[in-house]
């Protein structure tokens, strides 16, 4: 079960290949943010079938600002774990 703060890999759609953080659920969709394209003010609703969990959960303190989210996701999107 995907919960708030989980780091997930988007498998399908415009954001495919990017890592995002889950904010919660709305109308059967998971709300995602990455701090850059998908901000806290405008999260993306995504079908859970199009996501893969990474097993990493961010602390609530990392979900306060877009800047903190970008910093927490940087190793996933631009580090050694990123798909090129």
Order of alpha helices (4+ residues) and beta strands (2+ residues): beta-beta-beta-beta-beta-alpha
